[in-house]
């Protein structure tokens, strides 16, 4: 375990052939058994890193175009969840985490699968006059898949290797969720790969369209298509391999956003004194804008950051597995196969970093310093050695949720308020 800024920087900058995040994920999730045989190498980059460009560059460039749809989708889905809640004595009772997971999955699907497959989620699209026909099989499978992988990965690590396949099949009910997703995705991926093959080896990856172009043509401009476009051309992926990559990224795109939004909404209920100043800030700065200026919401940003600080989902962060024996961190010897991590939760509760660290202080990050000077601008989405909920270094979260989270959580908090 490391915690100093110098050690965290050294850990994040270590060569991928020495300290590997991919190897950690492979050991934790056991994809060979939990993702229908899909498996990645211990070292990142061996089979290309097109997904990094697809997610970190292409999708984020398109984010401003998609924010109006994000707002509309969130509003529709939250209202749908509230309509399905039980009402007793004038009160509506909402099961927060299951509802948030469904909202997150359907919102992510808009960016991940585009209009073509969003309808499989039974999602209410903003340009639909009527409720889209439900497809509960695909919806339930997409929601269940990340949880299945987590649980099955733990089960596989706890049994002898000879029983790994049986344990994974038992805990996932015969890989039911992944099979349903595969069956729905296969014909779409097959058609898109065929189109890509006809375009020839020198066809460049399409840049994100302008907002006007996006409105006129939304077909096949989604995360799934960008993953296909940035896949290797010299050794093209099969349909099964492409779906494996897509489902692996989908697995990563739901959990963190759902957890952060759930804790934020619960903290709003536990600390009602925060509601009025947050609501006032929203009313003064929304102004009907399609794209939010996050700098205009310092109180909400501070509230979300404090909520995440006290309810951080992982006790450790920036996990790396040693692929060879190393001497680093001021002479510390690390054996091949050892993990090196950052003690994230302990840092979040450290009095050296935060005054009265166990207390919920909603606006601590928006308050001026004792000398009257404004604090350094620090956002919920910052990536710094003392703020690691998104990871750190070159492997900072590059999944759709990490870029959508500040906007999506702001919108969910807005509706909650």
C-alpha positions in Angstrom: 0.0 0.0 0.0 1.2 3.5 -0.9 -0.2 6.9 0.0 2.3 9.6 -0.6 2.0 11.8 -3.7 5.5 10.7 -4.9 4.8 7.0 -4.6 1.4 7.4 -6.3 3.0 9.2 -9.2 5.7 6.5 -9.5 3.0 3.8 -9.4 0.9 5.5 -12.1 3.9 6.1 -14.4 5.4 2.7 -14.1 5.9 0.9 -17.5 2.9 -1.4 -18.3 5.3 -4.3 -18.8 6.3 -4.0 -15.1 3.1 -2.9 -13.2 -0.2 -3.8 -15.0 -3.8 -2.8 -14.3 -4.9 -5.3 -17.0 -3.3 -8.1 -15.0 -5.3 -7.0 -11.9 -8.6 -7.0 -13.8 -7.8 -10.4 -15.3 -7.2 -11.9 -11.8 -10.2 -10.2 -10.2 -12.8 -10.9 -12.9 -11.5 -14.1 -14.4 -12.9 -13.2 -17.8 -12.1 -16.6 -19.3 -14.8 -18.1 -17.1 -17.1 -15.2 -16.4 -17.2 -13.6 -19.9 -17.8 -16.6 -22.1 -14.2 -17.2 -22.9 -13.3 -13.6 -23.6 -9.8 -12.9 -22.3 -7.2 -10.1 -22.5 -3.5 -10.0 -22.1 -1.7 -9.1 -18.8 0.0 -6.2 -20.6 -2.0 -3.3 -22.0 -1.3 -2.5 -25.7 -0.3 -6.0 -26.9 -3.4 -6.2 -29.0 -3.8 -2.5 -29.7 -5.4 0.3 -27.7 -8.0 1.5 -30.2 -10.6 1.5 -27.4 -8.7 4.2 -25.6 -9.2 6.5 -28.6 -12.8 5.4 -29.1 -13.8 6.2 -25.5 -11.4 9.0 -24.4 -11.3 11.0 -27.7 -14.2 10.2 -30.1 -17.0 9.7 -27.5 -15.9 12.7 -25.4 -15.8 14.9 -28.4 -19.4 14.0 -29.1 -20.6 14.6 -25.5 -21.8 18.2 -26.1 -24.0 17.0 -28.9 -25.6 14.4 -26.7 -26.2 16.4 -23.6 -29.7 17.5 -24.6 -30.7 13.9 -25.2 -29.1 13.0 -21.9 -31.2 15.5 -20.0 -34.4 14.3 -21.7 -33.6 10.6 -21.2 -32.8 11.1 -17.5 -36.1 13.0 -17.0 -38.2 10.4 -18.8 -36.6 7.5 -17.0 -36.8 9.1 -13.5 -40.4 9.9 -14.0 -41.0 6.3 -15.2 -39.4 4.9 -12.1 -41.4 7.2 -9.8 -44.7 6.1 -11.5 -43.8 2.5 -10.7 -43.2 3.2 -7.0 -45.5 2.2 -4.2 -47.5 5.0 -2.7 -48.7 4.9 0.9 -50.4 7.6 3.0 -49.3 10.3 0.4 -45.7 9.1 0.4 -43.8 7.5 -2.5 -41.3 4.8 -1.6 -38.5 4.4 -4.0 -35.8 1.6 -3.9 -33.0 3.9 -4.7 -30.1 1.7 -5.9 -32.2 -0.6 -8.1 -33.9 2.4 -9.7 -30.7 4.3 -10.2 -29.1 1.2 -11.8 -31.9 1.0 -14.3 -31.7 4.7 -15.0 -28.0 4.6 -15.5 -28.2 1.5 -17.8 -30.8 3.1 -20.0 -29.0 6.4 -20.1 -25.7 4.8 -21.0 -27.4 2.8 -23.7 -28.2 6.0 -25.6 -24.4 6.7 -25.9 -23.3 3.1 -26.0 -25.7 1.5 -28.5 -27.3 4.5 -30.2 -30.9 4.7 -31.3 -30.7 1.4 -33.2 -30.3 -0.7 -30.0 -31.7 1.7 -27.5 -35.1 0.5 -28.4 -34.1 -2.9 -27.2 -34.0 -1.4 -23.7 -37.6 -0.3 -24.0 -36.2 3.2 -23.6 -38.3 6.4 -24.1 -36.4 8.3 -26.7 -36.8 12.0 -26.9 -38.0 12.0 -30.5 -40.6 9.3 -29.9 -44.2 10.3 -29.7 -45.2 7.1 -27.9 -43.7 4.8 -25.4 -41.3 2.4 -27.2 -42.3 -1.3 -26.9 -40.6 -3.0 -24.0 -37.9 -5.7 -24.4 -37.5 -6.9 -20.8 -35.1 -9.7 -21.7 -32.4 -7.4 -23.0 -33.0 -4.8 -20.3 -32.7 -7.3 -17.5 -29.7 -9.0 -19.1 -27.8 -5.7 -19.5 -28.5 -4.8 -15.8 -27.6 -8.3 -14.5 -24.4 -8.8 -16.5 -22.1 -6.6 -14.5 -23.3 -8.1 -11.2 -22.9 -11.6 -12.6 -19.3 -10.9 -13.6 -18.4 -9.6 -10.1 -20.0 -12.5 -8.3 -18.7 -15.2 -10.6 -15.2 -13.7 -10.5 -15.1 -14.0 -6.7 -16.5 -17.6 -6.9 -13.9 -18.7 -9.5 -11.0 -17.3 -7.4 -12.3 -19.2 -4.3 -12.4 -22.7 -5.9 -9.7 -25.0 -7.4 -9.2 -24.3 -11.2 -10.7 -27.6 -12.1 -14.1 -26.4 -10.7 -13.8 -22.8 -12.2 -16.1 -23.4 -15.2 -18.8 -25.1 -12.9 -18.6 -22.3 -10.4 -19.0 -19.6 -13.0 -21.9 -21.4 -14.7 -23.6 -21.9 -11.3 -23.3 -18.3 -10.1 -24.4 -16.8 -13.5 -27.3 -19.3 -14.0 -25.7 -20.8 -17.1 -24.3 -17.4 -18.3 -27.9 -16.4 -19.0 -27.4 -12.6 -19.1 -24.3 -12.7 -21.3 -26.0 -15.1 -23.8 -29.1 -12.8 -24.1 -26.9 -9.8 -24.8 -24.8 -11.8 -27.3 -27.9 -13.0 -29.2 -29.2 -9.4 -29.5 -25.8 -7.9 -30.4 -24.5 -10.5 -32.8 -26.6 -9.6 -35.9 -26.0 -5.9 -35.5 -22.2 -6.4 -35.0 -22.0 -8.8 -37.9 -23.7 -6.3 -40.3 -21.4 -3.4 -39.1 -18.3 -5.5 -39.5 -19.3 -6.4 -43.0 -19.8 -2.8 -43.9 -16.4 -1.9 -42.4 -14.7 -4.7 -44.4 -16.1 -3.3 -47.6 -14.7 0.1 -46.9 -11.1 -1.1 -47.3 -8.0 -1.0 -45.1 -7.3 2.7 -45.5 -10.7 4.0 -44.4 -10.1 6.6 -41.6 -12.1 6.6 -38.4 -15.0 9.1 -38.7 -14.7 12.2 -36.6 -17.6 13.1 -34.4 -20.2 15.1 -36.3 -21.2 18.7 -35.7 -24.4 19.2 -33.7 -26.3 19.9 -36.9 -25.0 16.8 -38.6 -25.8 14.8 -35.4 -29.4 15.9 -35.5 -29.8 14.9 -39.2 -28.0 11.6 -39.0 -27.7 9.7 -35.7 -27.3 6.2 -37.2 -24.2 4.3 -36.3 -22.6 7.2 -34.4 -22.3 5.6 -31.0 -19.7 4.0 -28.7 -20.2 0.6 -30.2 -19.4 1.9 -33.7 -16.4 3.8 -32.5 -15.0 0.6 -30.9 -15.5 -1.2 -34.2 -13.9 1.6 -36.2 -10.8 1.6 -34.0 -10.3 -2.2 -33.9 -7.3 -3.7 -35.8 -7.7 -3.8 -39.6 -4.7 -6.1 -40.4 -6.1 -8.8 -38.1 -9.8 -8.1 -38.0 -11.8 -9.1 -35.0 -14.4 -11.8 -35.3 -18.0 -11.1 -34.3 -17.5 -12.9 -31.0 -14.3 -11.0 -30.2 -15.9 -7.7 -31.0 -18.9 -8.4 -28.8 -16.5 -9.5 -26.0 -14.7 -6.1 -26.2 -18.0 -4.2 -26.2 -19.5 -6.2 -23.3 -16.3 -5.7 -21.3 -16.5 -1.9 -21.7 -20.3 -2.1 -20.9 -19.5 -3.9 -17.7 -17.2 -1.0 -16.7 -19.8 1.7 -17.5 -22.6 1.2 -15.0 -21.3 0.6 -11.5 -19.4 3.8 -10.5 -22.1 6.2 -11.8 -24.9 4.2 -10.2 -23.0 4.2 -6.8 -22.1 7.9 -6.9 -25.7 8.9 -7.8 -27.2 6.7 -5.2 -25.0 8.0 -2.4 -25.7 11.6 -3.5 -29.5 11.2 -3.4 -29.3 9.4 0.0 -27.1 12.3 1.3 -29.7 14.8 0.1 -32.3 13.0 2.2 -30.1 12.7 5.3 -29.0 16.4 5.1 -32.2 18.3 4.2 -30.4 21.6 5.2 -28.5 21.3 1.9 -31.6 21.2 -0.3 -32.5 24.9 -0.4 -29.0 26.3 -1.3 -28.5 23.7 -3.9 -31.9 24.3 -5.4 -31.3 28.0 -5.4 -28.0 27.6 -7.2 -29.6 25.4 -9.8 -32.5 27.8 -10.4 -30.1 30.7 -10.8 -27.7 29.1 -13.2 -29.7 26.6 -15.3 -31.3 29.2 -17.6 -32.6 26.6 -19.9 -29.1 25.9 -21.2 -28.7 22.6 -23.2 -25.1 22.3 -22.0 -24.2 22.8 -18.4 -21.3 25.0 -17.3 -20.0 23.0 -14.3 -18.1 26.0 -13.0 -21.5 27.7 -12.4 -22.4 25.0 -9.8 -19.7 25.1 -7.1 -22.1 24.1 -4.3 -23.5 21.1 -6.2 -20.0 20.1 -7.2 -18.8 20.3 -3.6 -21.8 18.3 -2.4 -21.1 15.5 -4.9 -17.4 15.5 -4.0 -18.1 15.3 -0.3 -20.7 12.6 -0.8 -18.1 10.5 -2.8 -15.4 11.2 -0.2 -17.3 9.7 2.7 -18.9 7.0 0.6 -16.1 6.0 -1.7 -17.0 2.6 -3.1 -13.4 1.2 -3.1 -11.1 1.0 -0.1 -8.2 0.8 -2.5 -7.4 2.3 -5.9 -4.8 2.5 -8.6 -4.3 -1.3 -8.4 -1.3 -2.7 -10.3 0.1 -6.2 -10.5 3.8 -6.8 -10.8 4.7 -8.7 -14.0 8.3 -9.1 -12.8 10.4 -8.6 -9.7 10.9 -4.9 -9.0 12.8 -2.6 -6.7 10.9 0.7 -6.4 9.1 3.1 -3.9 12.3 4.2 -2.1 13.9 0.7 -2.2 10.8 -1.4 -1.5 11.1 -4.8 -3.2 8.0 -6.0 -5.1 7.8 -9.7 -6.1 6.3 -10.9 -9.4 2.6 -11.4 -8.9 2.3 -8.9 -6.0 -0.2 -6.1 -6.1 0.6 -2.5 -5.4 -2.3 -0.2 -4.5 -3.2 3.2 -3.0 -5.0 3.3 0.3 -7.8 5.5 -1.0 -10.4 5.2 1.7 -7.9 5.8 4.5 -6.7 8.9 2.6 -10.3 10.2 2.3 -10.6 10.0 6.1 -7.2 11.4 7.0 -7.1 14.5 9.2 -3.9 15.5 7.4 -6.0 16.0 4.2 -9.4 17.1 5.7 -10.5 19.0 8.8 -12.9 16.9 10.9 -12.7 14.2 8.2 -15.6 12.0 9.7 -18.1 14.8 9.4 -20.3 15.4 6.3 -19.5 19.0 5.4 -21.4 19.5 2.1 -19.7 22.7 1.0 -16.2 22.2 2.3 -14.8 22.3 -1.2 -16.7 25.5 -2.1 -15.7 27.5 1.0 -13.0 30.1 1.1 -9.8 29.6 3.0 -9.4 31.2 6.4 -7.2 33.9 4.8 -10.1 35.0 2.7 -8.6 33.9 -0.6 -10.6 31.6 -2.9 -9.6 28.0 -2.9 -7.9 26.5 -5.9 -10.7 25.4 -8.3 -11.1 21.7 -7.7 -13.9 19.7 -9.4 -15.6 16.5 -8.6 -14.0 15.2 -11.9 -10.5 16.1 -10.9 -7.8 13.4 -11.2 -5.1 14.1 -8.7 -2.9 12.1 -6.3 -5.2 13.1 -3.4 -8.4 12.4 -5.4 -8.4 9.0 -7.0 -12.0 7.8 -7.4 -11.4 7.9 -11.2 -8.0 6.2 -11.0 -4.8 8.0 -11.9 -2.4 8.2 -14.7 -2.8 6.8 -18.2 -5.4 4.3 -17.1 -7.8 6.9 -15.6 -11.3 5.8 -16.3 -11.9 5.9 -20.1 -15.5 4.5 -20.2 -18.6 6.5 -21.1 -19.7 6.9 -17.5 -16.6 8.7 -16.4 -17.3 11.6 -18.8 -21.1 11.5 -18.4 -21.0 11.3 -14.6 -20.7 15.0 -13.7 -23.5 15.9 -16.0 -25.7 12.8 -15.2 -25.2 13.2 -11.5 -26.0 16.9 -11.7 -29.1 16.2 -13.6 -30.2 13.4 -11.2 -29.5 15.7 -8.2 -31.5 18.4 -10.0 -34.5 16.1 -10.4 -34.1 14.9 -6.8 -34.2 18.5 -5.6 
